[in-house]
Amino acid sequence: MLRLTIRQVIWLSIAVSLIGGGGITVAAYFAAKWLDARRVAPAVSPTVNSDPLPDAEPPLQLDADERNNITVYERVSPGVVNINTTSFVEDFFFGAYPQQGSGSGSIIDAKGHILTNYHVIEGANRLDVTLSDNTSYPATVVGADPDNDLAIIRIQAPAERLRVVPLGSSRNLKVGQKVLAIGNPFGLSQTLTSGIISALGRPLRSENGRTIENVIQTDASINPGNSGGPLLNSAGQMIGINTAIYSPRGGSVGIGFAVPVEVAKQIIPDLLEFGRVRRPWLGITNTYQLNARLAQRLNLPVSEGLILTGIAPRGPAAQAGLYASDRVIQRGGQIVIGDVLVKVSDAPIKSNEDLYRSLRDKKIGDTLPVTVIRAGQPLTVDVTLQERPS
């Protein structure tokens, strides 16, 4: 059905009247106007895309702690390496077969030195280090300190491939402080876990039976393969070296231990220069721990201490005149035993661990007052410390 607007009706009426009056030309003009007005532009419909619009991805919202985790990981993880070890073990028929192991380590300088645990590389016939970019290099042992379960190995890699893990401080740590661990648990390289410091000042027995003092306890997940990797603070600085876990089943149960970085900083210079830690030594080679029952039988005025049963012939204790004996002698109706060590400087000595601890912060060449019980009487002599033989 034809629909005309009012304007179109007016134009058409004018044209008809003009035609009726003989004004053909004028009529034609008004007819053309009417036709022009009749040409209505088609309605323009908006372009419709038949494909559904993709959901707009909202901007990633990260809290401050998440951003910190990401920053520390991106900055430090390139300096954490995977250490693969190969040891040859004899079987029942005296044949040798390879045994594989793995651990972690931290690059500590641009020369390719890597700090790790001693137990990671102990007994290994071959060491291979894999960097975060998956390049691999053979490694050699530079120095080892079984007493603190630490070691340094080295790779010959271009300096531009080496990212150093910065050493922080473990002096002012607080329980509850956030920590992060990076390592290769079960061979899964570049794994990040986080937690808090659960306790401080823990003693931990090393592989050779010595006690490592002031160990850091953390609930950050540490598993086999994490050993030797860094424990980091929120600034991305190494505050400890992950070394052990407490686990009834071999997996992380939220109790891990790390050697304080201050211990590492004290021994790194010796490991780099001498391959071992030069420790002071009293020259005492064997002792027997005194107890109250034995002290009563020997008629001693003390109930605790160390009976000296062996000293090095030309060691510091021998030069200071200390006496050792591995037997009890009856002489003139009197019981004679070795000197009973009861004090080094101001530190009471009740066990071999006390003796070891009393020398921990001393230096070779220091002279210390040493108190012993001899023939029932206290005696104090000065002993000048020497380097402990390797």
Secondary structure, 3 states (H helix, E strand, C coil): CCCCCHHHHHHHHHHHHHHHCCCHHHHHHHHHHHHHHHCCCCCCCCCCCCCCCCCCCCCCCCCHHHHHHHHHHHHHHHHEEEEEEEEEEECCCCCEEEEEEEEEEEECCCCCEEEECHHHHCCCCEEEEECCCCCEEEEEEEEEEHHHCEEEEEECCCHHHCCCCCECCCCCCCCCCEEEEEECHHHCCCEEEEEEEEEEEEEEECCCCCEEEEEEEECCCCCCCCCCCEEECCCCCEEEEEEEECCCCCCCCCCEEEEEHHHHHHHHHHHHHHCCCCCEECCEEEEEEECHHHHHHCCCCCCCEEEEEEECCCCHHHHCCCCCCCCCEEECCEEECCCEEEEECCEECCCHHHHHHHCCCCCCCCEEEEEEEECCEEEEEEEECEECCC
